[in-house]
Amino acid sequence: MSKNEKKNTISRRNFVNKTLVASAGFSIVPSFAVSGLGHVAPSDKLNIVGVGVGGMGLRNLKNLKSQNIVGLCDVDWKYAKGCFDEFPKAKQYWDWRKMYEEMENDFDAVVIATADHTHAITAAHAMTMGKHVYLQKPLTHSVYESRLLTKLAAEHKVATQMGNQGASGAGVAETCEILWSGALGDVVKVESFTDRPIWPQGLNTPETVDPIPDTLNWELFTGPAKMRPFNEVYHPWNWRGWWDYGTGALGDMACHILHPVYEGLKLGYPTKAQASSSLLLNDSAPVAQSAKLTFPERGKVGSINLPEVDVHWYDGGIKPELPGNWPAGKNPNKNGGGTFFYGTKDILHTGCYGLEPELLSGKKVNAPKTERRVEDEMGLAWGGGAHEMDWVRACKESPENRTPCTSDFAEAGPFNEMVVMGVLAVRLQDLNKTLEWDGENMKFTNIGDTEEIRNIVKDGFEIHDGHPTFNKDYTEPMNALAYSEELIKHTYRDGWELPPMPK
């Protein structure tokens, strides 16, 4: 197959218009609920398609082998070969739009594990077609996209799940129950960290162009982002460190580590944000960064008040200062990261996903079990299919009687807005101010109309005769307000469009 033959042959704009017209009139009924759609799934199995199946998507689909995997889509058929071999009966596609169009009546749900920048568009159009969505973390690349998916999921009443699989384990539930028991008192500060990134970050933009492999469709990988010449530094997997495609270590891991923080403290939208990092480049995420998000007073939950709280984030090898009563020699990193909750009575430490929560006073807490333990209900470990199969369970329930998944978009959408707000603070750090945020209206309120910002394009570091020199290349000065608005809501490349925001 030639590269030209891999290109999509249907009109992208026609596909968008078609799905919008269809969604305006009715919602497609899942095939397991009725006959007459051209097929009947045996034993009430879901018919599932996958978009982005070479990495995490393959792992998700393997956890869904009890269902019918009927379609597979990936822009890199070499990377996806393992999944194609795993599910040889599934139809294979390069372009998710063509798969959605041709298989519209043949699938009920979609698993999406593409690069971050194409999460929103692939999920949004699936929901307008009435399809259930399992979407890898981070939910989206921008604040606006998160808000859109939250509203579309509610409007179309589909079952949704973000792929932060630890949400279905015991750690998040136990952490929330301990917090709400009052054992810590009121939480006034949180500090979280991860040992990521484990992929390259802080890189200068490539100045060379590599040949595009015959097995990769670079046009489709780029999707709604700005078109750049292909370089092997972007794909596969290393896209996480590039702003056009990923959200760096913060976007990747905060969806795991901060989930019990968001849920346990009922955070909602932050009102203030500030951040700092190692060298901040225009195109590549920094090697290490820290961010602070401030949340206003939020009433009560359980036995605790919810006063104003600062949530601190660290990555790239940076960790928060250890509490004074931390046991010497003990590693606070559990499974990729850790969190300290500072309360008025005690300090709680947890690992990633809220694993192994413990009070630093040594006190044991027998908190009432009020939260679901999906892994127990499913008889599966949270990393071994409980998270995915809980989504299957929700897909098969009617909207009126559905028990929400542990990371359905009603929670994951606002939570992801918090996560990408940290990314925004990092990218706007050179304004040298605490940014004030109006979450409801998705805008900064203290960036002036005439403020400007410049980004470093290239670090220009060299050594001459044993002496270091720095000759940084900068972008032209940009209007800071317009730049921030573009980060909040991206301008998509021509031919790629999101559905409209529901009212």
Helices and strands as residue ranges (DSSP letters): H 3-6, H 12-25, G 42-44, E 47-51, H 56-62, E 68-73, H 81-86, E 91-93, H 96-102, E 109-112, G 116-118, H 119-128, E 132-135, H 143-156, E 160-162, G 165-168, H 170-181, E 187-194, H 218-222, G 238-241, H 248-257, H 259-265, E 272-277, E 289-295, E 300-301, E 304-305, E 309-315, E 337-343, E 347-351, G 352-354, E 358-359, H 374-378, I 382-386, H 387-395, G 399-401, H 409-427, G 429-431, E 435-438, E 443-444, E 452-453, E 456-458, E 461-464, E 467-470, E 473-474, E 478-479, H 480-488
